[in-house]
Amino acid sequence: MSQKIKNVAVGQSKSLVDGLLEDTEQSVTPTNNSEKVKGGAAPDNSWTHFTVICSEELVEKIKFIAQTENFSIRDVVEKSFSDTISHYEAKKGKTIRLKPKSKKKDINDVL
């Protein structure tokens, strides 16, 4: 499934994954978008980096969907995560409740 795309200006070929990655890296900055709130993923814009290792075929398909539908890869992956969590909660009959993060100590209080 490793398709190649050709960079006509430079005359180089690269994998579809590399080409799509370059296309989507510009949309890394979080925005206050109502679509993200609807999907249930980080409505308060508290983002974190999260690395996942999975098959190249899945990566290619996610990137294809993102490019075809004009979404960022993060949007597609967050929607998938949100749907998985909703499915799990519905199946188990309970909502996952996270403990609030403890506040960081003020250095002036400690030293």
Biopython code that builds the backbone (N, CA, C, O; Angstrom):
import numpy as np
from Bio.PDB.StructureBuilder import StructureBuilder

atoms = [
    (1, "MET", "N", (0.823, -1.180, 0.000)),
    (1, "MET", "CA", (0.000, 0.000, 0.000)),
    (1, "MET", "C", (0.871, 1.249, 0.000)),
    (1, "MET", "O", (0.346, 2.352, 0.154)),
    (2, "SER", "N", (2.130, 1.119, -0.161)),
    (2, "SER", "CA", (3.026, 2.265, -0.132)),
    (2, "SER", "C", (3.021, 2.941, -1.500)),
    (2, "SER", "O", (3.876, 2.668, -2.343)),
    (3, "GLN", "N", (2.051, 3.823, -1.709)),
    (3, "GLN", "CA", (1.947, 4.570, -2.956)),
    (3, "GLN", "C", (3.018, 5.646, -2.976)),
    (3, "GLN", "O", (3.470, 6.102, -1.926)),
    (4, "LYS", "N", (3.419, 6.047, -4.164)),
    (4, "LYS", "CA", (4.402, 7.109, -4.316)),
    (4, "LYS", "C", (3.726, 8.302, -4.977)),
    (4, "LYS", "O", (2.894, 8.159, -5.872)),
    (5, "ILE", "N", (4.112, 9.484, -4.505)),
    (5, "ILE", "CA", (3.670, 10.702, -5.167)),
    (5, "ILE", "C", (4.919, 11.399, -5.676)),
    (5, "ILE", "O", (5.985, 11.283, -5.071)),
    (6, "LYS", "N", (4.801, 12.104, -6.758)),
    (6, "LYS", "CA", (5.973, 12.725, -7.376)),
    (6, "LYS", "C", (5.916, 14.228, -7.175)),
    (6, "LYS", "O", (4.906, 14.874, -7.453)),
    (7, "ASN", "N", (7.019, 14.765, -6.688)),
    (7, "ASN", "CA", (7.178, 16.197, -6.550)),
    (7, "ASN", "C", (7.717, 16.697, -7.885)),
    (7, "ASN", "O", (8.910, 16.585, -8.167)),
    (8, "VAL", "N", (6.822, 17.251, -8.702)),
    (8, "VAL", "CA", (7.185, 17.643, -10.060)),
    (8, "VAL", "C", (8.243, 18.736, -10.057)),
    (8, "VAL", "O", (9.144, 18.722, -10.896)),
    (9, "ALA", "N", (8.150, 19.683, -9.127)),
    (9, "ALA", "CA", (9.094, 20.800, -9.095)),
    (9, "ALA", "C", (10.520, 20.329, -8.834)),
    (9, "ALA", "O", (11.469, 20.871, -9.400)),
    (10, "VAL", "N", (10.669, 19.324, -7.980)),
    (10, "VAL", "CA", (11.999, 18.860, -7.609)),
    (10, "VAL", "C", (12.367, 17.583, -8.349)),
    (10, "VAL", "O", (13.547, 17.258, -8.479)),
    (11, "GLY", "N", (11.361, 16.852, -8.836)),
    (11, "GLY", "CA", (11.603, 15.594, -9.534)),
    (11, "GLY", "C", (11.882, 14.447, -8.606)),
    (11, "GLY", "O", (12.524, 13.478, -9.010)),
    (12, "GLN", "N", (11.414, 14.520, -7.353)),
    (12, "GLN", "CA", (11.643, 13.456, -6.381)),
    (12, "GLN", "C", (10.336, 12.736, -6.099)),
    (12, "GLN", "O", (9.258, 13.326, -6.170)),
    (13, "SER", "N", (10.444, 11.454, -5.780)),
    (13, "SER", "CA", (9.288, 10.689, -5.354)),
    (13, "SER", "C", (9.369, 10.480, -3.855)),
    (13, "SER", "O", (10.461, 10.354, -3.300)),
    (14, "LYS", "N", (8.219, 10.441, -3.196)),
    (14, "LYS", "CA", (8.178, 10.128, -1.771)),
    (14, "LYS", "C", (6.896, 9.370, -1.497)),
    (14, "LYS", "O", (5.974, 9.368, -2.312)),
    (15, "SER", "N", (6.847, 8.733, -0.352)),
    (15, "SER", "CA", (5.657, 7.956, -0.037)),
    (15, "SER", "C", (4.482, 8.877, 0.207)),
    (15, "SER", "O", (4.663, 10.048, 0.539)),
    (16, "LEU", "N", (3.287, 8.355, 0.045)),
    (16, "LEU", "CA", (2.066, 9.106, 0.302)),
    (16, "LEU", "C", (2.044, 9.585, 1.743)),
    (16, "LEU", "O", (1.576, 10.689, 2.020)),
    (17, "VAL", "N", (2.543, 8.769, 2.666)),
    (17, "VAL", "CA", (2.596, 9.143, 4.084)),
    (17, "VAL", "C", (3.437, 10.394, 4.262)),
    (17, "VAL", "O", (3.009, 11.332, 4.934)),
    (18, "ASP", "N", (4.633, 10.427, 3.670)),
    (18, "ASP", "CA", (5.502, 11.588, 3.809)),
    (18, "ASP", "C", (4.864, 12.835, 3.204)),
    (18, "ASP", "O", (4.956, 13.921, 3.777)),
    (19, "GLY", "N", (4.227, 12.685, 2.067)),
    (19, "GLY", "CA", (3.578, 13.820, 1.423)),
    (19, "GLY", "C", (2.425, 14.356, 2.241)),
    (19, "GLY", "O", (2.270, 15.569, 2.385)),
    (20, "LEU", "N", (1.616, 13.459, 2.779)),
    (20, "LEU", "CA", (0.487, 13.900, 3.592)),
    (20, "LEU", "C", (0.951, 14.498, 4.906)),
    (20, "LEU", "O", (0.351, 15.450, 5.405)),
    (21, "LEU", "N", (2.024, 13.940, 5.473)),
    (21, "LEU", "CA", (2.553, 14.476, 6.715)),
    (21, "LEU", "C", (2.971, 15.925, 6.524)),
    (21, "LEU", "O", (2.674, 16.775, 7.363)),
    (22, "GLU", "N", (3.656, 16.208, 5.426)),
    (22, "GLU", "CA", (4.049, 17.583, 5.142)),
    (22, "GLU", "C", (2.828, 18.477, 4.997)),
    (22, "GLU", "O", (2.837, 19.619, 5.456)),
    (23, "ASP", "N", (1.762, 17.962, 4.355)),
    (23, "ASP", "CA", (0.549, 18.746, 4.142)),
    (23, "ASP", "C", (-0.187, 19.035, 5.433)),
    (23, "ASP", "O", (-0.849, 20.067, 5.545)),
    (24, "THR", "N", (-0.087, 18.146, 6.414)),
    (24, "THR", "CA", (-0.891, 18.300, 7.621)),
    (24, "THR", "C", (-0.141, 18.904, 8.787)),
    (24, "THR", "O", (-0.773, 19.303, 9.766)),
    (25, "GLU", "N", (1.179, 18.991, 8.731)),
    (25, "GLU", "CA", (1.944, 19.522, 9.853)),
    (25, "GLU", "C", (1.620, 20.972, 10.140)),
    (25, "GLU", "O", (1.831, 21.438, 11.260)),
    (26, "GLN", "N", (1.111, 21.700, 9.154)),
    (26, "GLN", "CA", (0.806, 23.100, 9.384)),
    (26, "GLN", "C", (-0.399, 23.287, 10.282)),
    (26, "GLN", "O", (-0.613, 24.399, 10.765)),
    (27, "SER", "N", (-1.194, 22.268, 10.532)),
    (27, "SER", "CA", (-2.403, 22.419, 11.344)),
    (27, "SER", "C", (-2.227, 21.858, 12.750)),
    (27, "SER", "O", (-3.168, 21.300, 13.315)),
    (28, "VAL", "N", (-1.038, 21.998, 13.317)),
    (28, "VAL", "CA", (-0.755, 21.463, 14.641)),
    (28, "VAL", "C", (-1.275, 22.371, 15.747)),
    (28, "VAL", "O", (-1.601, 21.880, 16.828)),
    (29, "THR", "N", (-1.363, 23.680, 15.515)),
    (29, "THR", "CA", (-1.789, 24.619, 16.537)),
    (29, "THR", "C", (-3.267, 24.433, 16.835)),
    (29, "THR", "O", (-4.079, 24.460, 15.911)),
    (30, "PRO", "N", (-3.649, 24.241, 18.114)),
    (30, "PRO", "CA", (-5.058, 24.071, 18.440)),
    (30, "PRO", "C", (-5.827, 25.364, 18.197)),
    (30, "PRO", "O", (-5.313, 26.467, 18.385)),
    (31, "THR", "N", (-7.058, 25.194, 17.778)),
    (31, "THR", "CA", (-7.927, 26.348, 17.567)),
    (31, "THR", "C", (-9.187, 26.150, 18.388)),
    (31, "THR", "O", (-9.498, 25.032, 18.798)),
    (32, "ASN", "N", (-9.894, 27.207, 18.622)),
    (32, "ASN", "CA", (-11.151, 27.107, 19.358)),
    (32, "ASN", "C", (-12.259, 26.849, 18.351)),
    (32, "ASN", "O", (-12.973, 27.772, 17.959)),
    (33, "ASN", "N", (-12.402, 25.623, 17.939)),
    (33, "ASN", "CA", (-13.309, 25.237, 16.874)),
    (33, "ASN", "C", (-14.465, 24.444, 17.475)),
    (33, "ASN", "O", (-14.239, 23.479, 18.206)),
    (34, "SER", "N", (-15.695, 24.837, 17.178)),
    (34, "SER", "CA", (-16.863, 24.156, 17.748)),
    (34, "SER", "C", (-16.944, 22.705, 17.306)),
    (34, "SER", "O", (-17.551, 21.894, 18.005)),
    (35, "GLU", "N", (-16.353, 22.349, 16.167)),
    (35, "GLU", "CA", (-16.365, 20.968, 15.705)),
    (35, "GLU", "C", (-15.619, 20.065, 16.684)),
    (35, "GLU", "O", (-16.025, 18.926, 16.914)),
    (36, "LYS", "N", (-14.521, 20.575, 17.266)),
    (36, "LYS", "CA", (-13.752, 19.780, 18.209)),
    (36, "LYS", "C", (-14.559, 19.541, 19.482)),
    (36, "LYS", "O", (-14.467, 18.471, 20.083)),
    (37, "VAL", "N", (-15.331, 20.512, 19.888)),
    (37, "VAL", "CA", (-16.168, 20.360, 21.081)),
    (37, "VAL", "C", (-17.232, 19.297, 20.824)),
    (37, "VAL", "O", (-17.517, 18.480, 21.699)),
    (38, "LYS", "N", (-17.817, 19.303, 19.638)),
    (38, "LYS", "CA", (-18.836, 18.305, 19.295)),
    (38, "LYS", "C", (-18.274, 16.897, 19.370)),
    (38, "LYS", "O", (-18.963, 15.978, 19.814)),
    (39, "GLY", "N", (-17.012, 16.713, 18.937)),
    (39, "GLY", "CA", (-16.396, 15.399, 18.943)),
    (39, "GLY", "C", (-16.022, 14.926, 20.335)),
    (39, "GLY", "O", (-15.704, 13.752, 20.527)),
    (40, "GLY", "N", (-16.057, 15.828, 21.310)),
    (40, "GLY", "CA", (-15.765, 15.453, 22.682)),
    (40, "GLY", "C", (-14.290, 15.418, 23.018)),
    (40, "GLY", "O", (-13.927, 14.974, 24.108)),
    (41, "ALA", "N", (-13.423, 15.870, 22.121)),
    (41, "ALA", "CA", (-11.993, 15.798, 22.371)),
    (41, "ALA", "C", (-11.452, 17.153, 22.811)),
    (41, "ALA", "O", (-11.458, 18.110, 22.036)),
    (42, "ALA", "N", (-10.992, 17.234, 24.033)),
    (42, "ALA", "CA", (-10.318, 18.398, 24.593)),
    (42, "ALA", "C", (-11.009, 19.720, 24.284)),
    (42, "ALA", "O", (-10.421, 20.577, 23.624)),
    (43, "PRO", "N", (-12.264, 19.908, 24.753)),
    (43, "PRO", "CA", (-12.957, 21.156, 24.459)),
    (43, "PRO", "C", (-12.292, 22.374, 25.060)),
    (43, "PRO", "O", (-12.543, 23.490, 24.605)),
    (44, "ASP", "N", (-11.445, 22.199, 26.075)),
    (44, "ASP", "CA", (-10.785, 23.334, 26.710)),
    (44, "ASP", "C", (-9.418, 23.622, 26.094)),
    (44, "ASP", "O", (-8.642, 24.410, 26.636)),
    (45, "ASN", "N", (-9.129, 22.989, 24.972)),
    (45, "ASN", "CA", (-7.872, 23.167, 24.254)),
    (45, "ASN", "C", (-6.645, 22.781, 25.078)),
    (45, "ASN", "O", (-5.572, 23.347, 24.867)),
    (46, "SER", "N", (-6.768, 21.854, 25.992)),
    (46, "SER", "CA", (-5.603, 21.357, 26.719)),
    (46, "SER", "C", (-5.051, 20.153, 25.959)),
    (46, "SER", "O", (-5.482, 19.019, 26.171)),
    (47, "TRP", "N", (-4.112, 20.408, 25.091)),
    (47, "TRP", "CA", (-3.567, 19.390, 24.201)),
    (47, "TRP", "C", (-2.289, 18.805, 24.785)),
    (47, "TRP", "O", (-1.618, 19.432, 25.605)),
    (48, "THR", "N", (-1.970, 17.607, 24.354)),
    (48, "THR", "CA", (-0.699, 16.991, 24.702)),
    (48, "THR", "C", (-0.247, 16.140, 23.525)),
    (48, "THR", "O", (-1.068, 15.695, 22.723)),
    (49, "HIS", "N", (1.046, 15.917, 23.425)),
    (49, "HIS", "CA", (1.564, 15.040, 22.381)),
    (49, "HIS", "C", (1.361, 13.602, 22.819)),
    (49, "HIS", "O", (1.500, 13.275, 23.998)),
    (50, "PHE", "N", (1.027, 12.737, 21.857)),
    (50, "PHE", "CA", (0.743, 11.345, 22.143)),
    (50, "PHE", "C", (1.229, 10.535, 20.949)),
    (50, "PHE", "O", (0.740, 10.721, 19.834)),
    (51, "THR", "N", (2.175, 9.650, 21.166)),
    (51, "THR", "CA", (2.750, 8.861, 20.085)),
    (51, "THR", "C", (2.126, 7.471, 20.082)),
    (51, "THR", "O", (2.000, 6.828, 21.124)),
    (52, "VAL", "N", (1.742, 7.023, 18.898)),
    (52, "VAL", "CA", (1.123, 5.705, 18.750)),
    (52, "VAL", "C", (1.886, 4.936, 17.683)),
    (52, "VAL", "O", (2.226, 5.477, 16.631)),
    (53, "ILE", "N", (2.145, 3.686, 17.965)),
    (53, "ILE", "CA", (2.756, 2.818, 16.975)),
    (53, "ILE", "C", (1.674, 1.881, 16.456)),
    (53, "ILE", "O", (1.040, 1.157, 17.224)),
    (54, "CYS", "N", (1.473, 1.905, 15.150)),
    (54, "CYS", "CA", (0.478, 1.008, 14.548)),
    (54, "CYS", "C", (0.938, 0.646, 13.134)),
    (54, "CYS", "O", (1.975, 1.116, 12.664)),
    (55, "SER", "N", (0.169, -0.173, 12.485)),
    (55, "SER", "CA", (0.572, -0.660, 11.167)),
    (55, "SER", "C", (0.621, 0.476, 10.152)),
    (55, "SER", "O", (-0.126, 1.449, 10.248)),
    (56, "GLU", "N", (1.509, 0.332, 9.184)),
    (56, "GLU", "CA", (1.627, 1.331, 8.124)),
    (56, "GLU", "C", (0.314, 1.464, 7.355)),
    (56, "GLU", "O", (-0.040, 2.556, 6.910)),
    (57, "GLU", "N", (-0.399, 0.360, 7.202)),
    (57, "GLU", "CA", (-1.670, 0.397, 6.468)),
    (57, "GLU", "C", (-2.680, 1.311, 7.167)),
    (57, "GLU", "O", (-3.361, 2.098, 6.510)),
    (58, "LEU", "N", (-2.779, 1.208, 8.496)),
    (58, "LEU", "CA", (-3.697, 2.088, 9.224)),
    (58, "LEU", "C", (-3.287, 3.553, 9.097)),
    (58, "LEU", "O", (-4.133, 4.425, 8.896)),
    (59, "VAL", "N", (-1.992, 3.819, 9.213)),
    (59, "VAL", "CA", (-1.495, 5.186, 9.084)),
    (59, "VAL", "C", (-1.835, 5.737, 7.706)),
    (59, "VAL", "O", (-2.325, 6.860, 7.584)),
    (60, "GLU", "N", (-1.577, 4.956, 6.681)),
    (60, "GLU", "CA", (-1.887, 5.378, 5.306)),
    (60, "GLU", "C", (-3.376, 5.684, 5.150)),
    (60, "GLU", "O", (-3.748, 6.675, 4.521)),
    (61, "LYS", "N", (-4.223, 4.833, 5.723)),
    (61, "LYS", "CA", (-5.668, 5.030, 5.584)),
    (61, "LYS", "C", (-6.146, 6.273, 6.334)),
    (61, "LYS", "O", (-6.972, 7.029, 5.822)),
    (62, "ILE", "N", (-5.630, 6.484, 7.544)),
    (62, "ILE", "CA", (-5.999, 7.682, 8.312)),
    (62, "ILE", "C", (-5.583, 8.933, 7.545)),
    (62, "ILE", "O", (-6.358, 9.883, 7.433)),
    (63, "LYS", "N", (-4.380, 8.931, 7.027)),
    (63, "LYS", "CA", (-3.891, 10.087, 6.281)),
    (63, "LYS", "C", (-4.681, 10.287, 4.988)),
    (63, "LYS", "O", (-4.931, 11.422, 4.583)),
    (64, "PHE", "N", (-5.069, 9.196, 4.346)),
    (64, "PHE", "CA", (-5.891, 9.298, 3.135)),
    (64, "PHE", "C", (-7.238, 9.942, 3.455)),
    (64, "PHE", "O", (-7.690, 10.835, 2.739)),
    (65, "ILE", "N", (-7.880, 9.484, 4.539)),
    (65, "ILE", "CA", (-9.166, 10.058, 4.946)),
    (65, "ILE", "C", (-9.015, 11.544, 5.237)),
    (65, "ILE", "O", (-9.818, 12.357, 4.780)),
    (66, "ALA", "N", (-7.990, 11.895, 5.994)),
    (66, "ALA", "CA", (-7.769, 13.296, 6.353)),
    (66, "ALA", "C", (-7.589, 14.153, 5.103)),
    (66, "ALA", "O", (-8.195, 15.218, 4.992)),
    (67, "GLN", "N", (-6.778, 13.707, 4.182)),
    (67, "GLN", "CA", (-6.535, 14.487, 2.966)),
    (67, "GLN", "C", (-7.785, 14.553, 2.092)),
    (67, "GLN", "O", (-8.136, 15.621, 1.591)),
    (68, "THR", "N", (-8.453, 13.425, 1.908)),
    (68, "THR", "CA", (-9.627, 13.378, 1.038)),
    (68, "THR", "C", (-10.753, 14.255, 1.564)),
    (68, "THR", "O", (-11.423, 14.938, 0.789)),
    (69, "GLU", "N", (-10.963, 14.240, 2.866)),
    (69, "GLU", "CA", (-12.072, 14.978, 3.477)),
    (69, "GLU", "C", (-11.664, 16.362, 3.978)),
    (69, "GLU", "O", (-12.474, 17.078, 4.566)),
    (70, "ASN", "N", (-10.408, 16.734, 3.744)),
    (70, "ASN", "CA", (-9.890, 18.060, 4.112)),
    (70, "ASN", "C", (-9.944, 18.311, 5.623)),
    (70, "ASN", "O", (-10.355, 19.381, 6.074)),
    (71, "PHE", "N", (-9.523, 17.308, 6.389)),
    (71, "PHE", "CA", (-9.372, 17.419, 7.836)),
    (71, "PHE", "C", (-7.909, 17.240, 8.178)),
    (71, "PHE", "O", (-7.133, 16.743, 7.362)),
    (72, "SER", "N", (-7.527, 17.643, 9.382)),
    (72, "SER", "CA", (-6.173, 17.333, 9.834)),
    (72, "SER", "C", (-6.163, 15.877, 10.314)),
    (72, "SER", "O", (-7.205, 15.305, 10.634)),
    (73, "ILE", "N", (-4.986, 15.307, 10.355)),
    (73, "ILE", "CA", (-4.837, 13.944, 10.868)),
    (73, "ILE", "C", (-5.288, 13.911, 12.321)),
    (73, "ILE", "O", (-5.936, 12.957, 12.751)),
    (74, "ARG", "N", (-4.947, 14.954, 13.080)),
    (74, "ARG", "CA", (-5.359, 15.018, 14.477)),
    (74, "ARG", "C", (-6.878, 14.969, 14.601)),
    (74, "ARG", "O", (-7.399, 14.292, 15.487)),
    (75, "ASP", "N", (-7.601, 15.677, 13.727)),
    (75, "ASP", "CA", (-9.064, 15.651, 13.776)),
    (75, "ASP", "C", (-9.603, 14.231, 13.584)),
    (75, "ASP", "O", (-10.498, 13.798, 14.310)),
    (76, "VAL", "N", (-9.059, 13.520, 12.615)),
    (76, "VAL", "CA", (-9.527, 12.159, 12.323)),
    (76, "VAL", "C", (-9.195, 11.218, 13.479)),
    (76, "VAL", "O", (-10.028, 10.405, 13.879)),
    (77, "VAL", "N", (-7.983, 11.328, 14.014)),
    (77, "VAL", "CA", (-7.572, 10.445, 15.110)),
    (77, "VAL", "C", (-8.364, 10.767, 16.382)),
    (77, "VAL", "O", (-8.787, 9.851, 17.087)),
    (78, "GLU", "N", (-8.570, 12.054, 16.685)),
    (78, "GLU", "CA", (-9.360, 12.424, 17.862)),
    (78, "GLU", "C", (-10.790, 11.907, 17.753)),
    (78, "GLU", "O", (-11.360, 11.443, 18.740)),
    (79, "LYS", "N", (-11.371, 11.986, 16.560)),
    (79, "LYS", "CA", (-12.728, 11.470, 16.349)),
    (79, "LYS", "C", (-12.748, 9.963, 16.603)),
    (79, "LYS", "O", (-13.677, 9.447, 17.225)),
    (80, "SER", "N", (-11.736, 9.268, 16.128)),
    (80, "SER", "CA", (-11.647, 7.819, 16.348)),
    (80, "SER", "C", (-11.522, 7.497, 17.828)),
    (80, "SER", "O", (-12.195, 6.595, 18.326)),
    (81, "PHE", "N", (-10.655, 8.236, 18.544)),
    (81, "PHE", "CA", (-10.500, 8.032, 19.980)),
    (81, "PHE", "C", (-11.804, 8.321, 20.708)),
    (81, "PHE", "O", (-12.217, 7.544, 21.569)),
    (82, "SER", "N", (-12.457, 9.431, 20.372)),
    (82, "SER", "CA", (-13.725, 9.800, 21.022)),
    (82, "SER", "C", (-14.797, 8.736, 20.795)),
    (82, "SER", "O", (-15.526, 8.371, 21.718)),
    (83, "ASP", "N", (-14.885, 8.240, 19.553)),
    (83, "ASP", "CA", (-15.867, 7.191, 19.250)),
    (83, "ASP", "C", (-15.574, 5.910, 20.024)),
    (83, "ASP", "O", (-16.493, 5.252, 20.512)),
    (84, "THR", "N", (-14.299, 5.556, 20.136)),
    (84, "THR", "CA", (-13.915, 4.354, 20.884)),
    (84, "THR", "C", (-14.274, 4.497, 22.360)),
    (84, "THR", "O", (-14.797, 3.564, 22.970)),
    (85, "ILE", "N", (-13.991, 5.667, 22.932)),
    (85, "ILE", "CA", (-14.315, 5.902, 24.341)),
    (85, "ILE", "C", (-15.826, 5.875, 24.556)),
    (85, "ILE", "O", (-16.297, 5.279, 25.525)),
    (86, "SER", "N", (-16.582, 6.502, 23.682)),
    (86, "SER", "CA", (-18.052, 6.490, 23.787)),
    (86, "SER", "C", (-18.600, 5.067, 23.701)),
    (86, "SER", "O", (-19.503, 4.695, 24.449)),
    (87, "HIS", "N", (-18.048, 4.281, 22.785)),
    (87, "HIS", "CA", (-18.473, 2.888, 22.638)),
    (87, "HIS", "C", (-18.164, 2.096, 23.910)),
    (87, "HIS", "O", (-18.997, 1.324, 24.386)),
    (88, "TYR", "N", (-16.977, 2.291, 24.449)),
    (88, "TYR", "CA", (-16.577, 1.598, 25.682)),
    (88, "TYR", "C", (-17.500, 1.979, 26.836)),
    (88, "TYR", "O", (-17.980, 1.109, 27.564)),
    (89, "GLU", "N", (-17.752, 3.290, 27.006)),
    (89, "GLU", "CA", (-18.609, 3.750, 28.096)),
    (89, "GLU", "C", (-20.033, 3.218, 27.951)),
    (89, "GLU", "O", (-20.656, 2.840, 28.943)),
    (90, "ALA", "N", (-20.550, 3.187, 26.723)),
    (90, "ALA", "CA", (-21.898, 2.658, 26.500)),
    (90, "ALA", "C", (-21.955, 1.163, 26.808)),
    (90, "ALA", "O", (-22.921, 0.681, 27.398)),
    (91, "LYS", "N", (-20.930, 0.447, 26.411)),
    (91, "LYS", "CA", (-20.886, -0.998, 26.644)),
    (91, "LYS", "C", (-20.770, -1.326, 28.131)),
    (91, "LYS", "O", (-21.393, -2.271, 28.615)),
    (92, "LYS", "N", (-19.976, -0.547, 28.846)),
    (92, "LYS", "CA", (-19.773, -0.782, 30.276)),
    (92, "LYS", "C", (-20.845, -0.134, 31.133)),
    (92, "LYS", "O", (-20.974, -0.462, 32.312)),
    (93, "GLY", "N", (-21.620, 0.784, 30.557)),
    (93, "GLY", "CA", (-22.695, 1.434, 31.292)),
    (93, "GLY", "C", (-22.234, 2.473, 32.295)),
    (93, "GLY", "O", (-22.959, 2.795, 33.236)),
    (94, "LYS", "N", (-21.045, 2.996, 32.104)),
    (94, "LYS", "CA", (-20.563, 4.034, 33.012)),
    (94, "LYS", "C", (-19.636, 4.977, 32.267)),
    (94, "LYS", "O", (-19.012, 4.609, 31.271)),
    (95, "THR", "N", (-19.561, 6.192, 32.767)),
    (95, "THR", "CA", (-18.697, 7.208, 32.187)),
    (95, "THR", "C", (-17.347, 7.170, 32.875)),
    (95, "THR", "O", (-17.260, 7.050, 34.097)),
    (96, "ILE", "N", (-16.308, 7.272, 32.088)),
    (96, "ILE", "CA", (-14.964, 7.316, 32.651)),
    (96, "ILE", "C", (-14.760, 8.697, 33.268)),
    (96, "ILE", "O", (-14.870, 9.714, 32.583)),
    (97, "ARG", "N", (-14.467, 8.726, 34.547)),
    (97, "ARG", "CA", (-14.210, 9.985, 35.247)),
    (97, "ARG", "C", (-12.727, 10.058, 35.571)),
    (97, "ARG", "O", (-12.171, 9.148, 36.185)),
    (98, "LEU", "N", (-12.106, 11.124, 35.163)),
    (98, "LEU", "CA", (-10.684, 11.310, 35.424)),
    (98, "LEU", "C", (-10.495, 12.117, 36.694)),
    (98, "LEU", "O", (-11.275, 13.021, 36.992)),
    (99, "LYS", "N", (-9.466, 11.785, 37.428)),
    (99, "LYS", "CA", (-9.132, 12.551, 38.620)),
    (99, "LYS", "C", (-8.583, 13.902, 38.176)),
    (99, "LYS", "O", (-7.837, 13.979, 37.201)),
    (100, "PRO", "N", (-8.947, 14.962, 38.882)),
    (100, "PRO", "CA", (-8.379, 16.262, 38.507)),
    (100, "PRO", "C", (-6.875, 16.262, 38.750)),
    (100, "PRO", "O", (-6.381, 15.667, 39.708)),
    (101, "LYS", "N", (-6.169, 16.939, 37.866)),
    (101, "LYS", "CA", (-4.720, 17.019, 38.012)),
    (101, "LYS", "C", (-4.393, 17.892, 39.214)),
    (101, "LYS", "O", (-5.011, 18.932, 39.442)),
    (102, "SER", "N", (-3.408, 17.440, 39.971)),
    (102, "SER", "CA", (-3.006, 18.240, 41.127)),
    (102, "SER", "C", (-2.249, 19.478, 40.648)),
    (102, "SER", "O", (-1.530, 19.447, 39.649)),
    (103, "LYS", "N", (-2.431, 20.555, 41.386)),
    (103, "LYS", "CA", (-1.768, 21.790, 41.012)),
    (103, "LYS", "C", (-0.290, 21.689, 41.340)),
    (103, "LYS", "O", (0.108, 21.059, 42.320)),
    (104, "LYS", "N", (0.507, 22.318, 40.503)),
    (104, "LYS", "CA", (1.953, 22.322, 40.700)),
    (104, "LYS", "C", (2.274, 23.197, 41.912)),
    (104, "LYS", "O", (1.660, 24.244, 42.118)),
    (105, "LYS", "N", (3.227, 22.756, 42.694)),
    (105, "LYS", "CA", (3.658, 23.526, 43.857)),
    (105, "LYS", "C", (4.276, 24.834, 43.414)),
    (105, "LYS", "O", (4.944, 24.898, 42.382)),
    (106, "ASP", "N", (4.056, 25.858, 44.182)),
    (106, "ASP", "CA", (4.714, 27.144, 43.946)),
    (106, "ASP", "C", (6.097, 27.073, 44.588)),
    (106, "ASP", "O", (6.227, 26.765, 45.773)),
    (107, "ILE", "N", (7.106, 27.357, 43.807)),
    (107, "ILE", "CA", (8.478, 27.262, 44.304)),
    (107, "ILE", "C", (8.704, 28.175, 45.513)),
    (107, "ILE", "O", (9.515, 27.862, 46.386)),
    (108, "ASN", "N", (7.998, 29.287, 45.562)),
    (108, "ASN", "CA", (8.146, 30.212, 46.689)),
    (108, "ASN", "C", (7.588, 29.634, 47.975)),
    (108, "ASN", "O", (8.033, 30.020, 49.056)),
    (109, "ASP", "N", (6.637, 28.731, 47.899)),
    (109, "ASP", "CA", (6.102, 28.083, 49.082)),
    (109, "ASP", "C", (7.041, 26.991, 49.598)),
    (109, "ASP", "O", (7.038, 26.669, 50.786)),
    (110, "VAL", "N", (7.837, 26.431, 48.702)),
    (110, "VAL", "CA", (8.712, 25.324, 49.077)),
    (110, "VAL", "C", (10.092, 25.806, 49.500)),
    (110, "VAL", "O", (10.651, 25.300, 50.473)),
    (111, "LEU", "N", (10.638, 26.763, 48.795)),
    (111, "LEU", "CA", (12.014, 27.215, 49.092)),
    (111, "LEU", "C", (12.024, 28.566, 49.733)),
    (111, "LEU", "O", (13.091, 29.093, 50.046)),
]
sb = StructureBuilder()
sb.init_structure("model")
sb.init_model(0)
sb.init_chain("A")
sb.init_seg("    ")
for serial, (resi, resn, name, xyz) in enumerate(atoms, 1):
    if name == "N":
        sb.init_residue(resn, " ", resi, " ")
    sb.init_atom(name, np.array(xyz, "f"), 0.0, 1.0, " ", f" {name:<3s}", serial, name[0])
structure = sb.get_structure()
